């Protein structure tokens, strides 16, 4: 009898210790649940109730006289504790993953100090007391401060091309140019880099969005490999109009060669792709001018980032309107194609195989975005999205906050099902004309105003849907 009483006392003490443990763990779990809304409220309530139910049942069986019931009680209590710990780990893992990809508002511009190929200068120090050309569109205070460290005489030119011409005509001994800009120049073989100066800049925060109202995201694809924060030309320019209320996404593709005024060019027209050289804010603002809308956020990635993103998702299935081949990659059939990151990159870059060239490339890019959205909103991905986000670290940059991303994930979990994804492209007429960035005639696409007007009307219709 005494032994039974002693056992009951020991079991009650053990139960109290477990109750304190589970209570402490629940407090930690609830704090994480309230700090970031990754899971819908209903999911959170169910998880907490399930943990309490397991612990309650475990406590009941633990105090039972029969050994088998006590063993069952211990197992249920352990299960409730393990489940609680798993929940905390899920939130910690998700929060850490969100931190790595959200609020990436730092942009790096790489400037080079260039001299003529046959110049004796080996570094910027060799240009002491010499004239160095700087374009007036380079108004970066950080760059100016770094240049002030050297004993050079800066001369302002009205454009990057003018400073290049000044260098070639020996009006100046050197020129400060955006390294991405130099890649476009026919004269680049006559230039030599003697110094590289990297300048970081914070991109201003955009509007705060929620899953309760429509929003617009600008998607920019850079034509480079390497780190996504470095500025370069924007070869992919797609607007995603998202209406969560109707689960409708409208994708609008704009050709890279579109002949439009940039937000910084004072009305002078340029290729749309060149806007990326001047930073994501210029690309965003230029698209806003073209379509008469306000972008809420941006999403940008480059070649390596795109390939990494697709591979992190385990590949995608993409529809192709045409059968075509890409050298060293393989054959793409008309219909669905199972693609790896490398294959998907080749798919979205190809344009020479199509009569519509860049316009069809834009269609293919939207097909890939559709496949990515469909896969990312699937239950299998959403249940492991923390792991997916970690794998995607460094593959893209966005100014979406961690709270906004979590809200969108929570919305999809609460409202499962496919999104209606609509795709439209704008076109135009190919021609040769002078552009702002190069001050010379190059191939451009003069916009079809009817296409622009139709796109603007459709964008507004999707935003106004109820």
Secondary structure, DSSP 8 states (H G I E B T S, - for coil): -HHHHHHHHHHHHHHHHHHHHHHHHHHHHHHHHHHS--S-HHHHHHHHHHHHHHHHHHHHHHTSSSHHHHHHHHHHHHHHHHHHHHHHHHHHHHHHHHHHHS---EEEEEEEEEEETT-S--SGGGGTT-EEEEETT---HHHHHHHTTS--EEEEESSHHHHHHHHHTTSSSEEEEEHHHHTT-GGGGGEEEEEEEEEEEE--------TTS-EEEEEEEES--S-TTB---EEEEEEEEEETTTTEEEEEE--TTBEEE-TTTTT-EEEGGGGGGG-HHHHHHHHHHHHT----EEEEE-HHHHHHHHHHTT-EEEEESS-EEETTTEEE-SEEEEE-HHHHHHHHH--TTSTTTHHHHHHHHHHHHHHHHHHHTSHHHHHTHHHHHHHTTTT-EE---HHHHHHHHHHHHHS-S--EEEEEE--EEEEEEE-TTTSSEEEEEEE-HHHHHHHHHHHHHHHH--
